[in-house]
Amino acid sequence: MRPPVPIAFQTIAMDLLMRVVPAITPPYHQGTVGMIATMMLMTAEEWDRAASRRLEENNRLREIFAEAAPIVTDPALKRRMAELAETRDDDLRVSALESSNCALRAALIELHAHVEGRADPQARMVDDVIWKELARSTERRRLSTAPF
């Protein structure tokens, strides 16, 4: 795409911050335009990695389900974990990947609730794997422009 979306958004955002914000009043409007520019910078960063991040996460969740299915004691949940582990993302549009991600994360919550209520070593291992993935998914979402 010409111009590349990240570069276009970065250029517009910087123009808003450097030329538009100082030229308008009241401060409330300056703040609003500054917020819009900041959101454009964040969107520019997310644009390039949006599909890749979701695909990576979806695949990792499926791996967790495949690893966890053998130790799940609830038959319906065990079947669901095995079925979800076999799914694939054929539609690479971000909206489709996000929809898939939401469904997989909902299943992860169910799995997590299941293993948290158990004290056996296999359940503790799956619980640890889930917590590690949650930390990694937070890192995947980190924006360089975010102050946190």
Summary of the structure (lengths in Angstrom):
residues: 148
radius of gyration: 20.7
end to end distance: 31.3
largest distance: 64.2
contacts: 402
relative contact order: 0.11
helix: 80%
strand: 0%
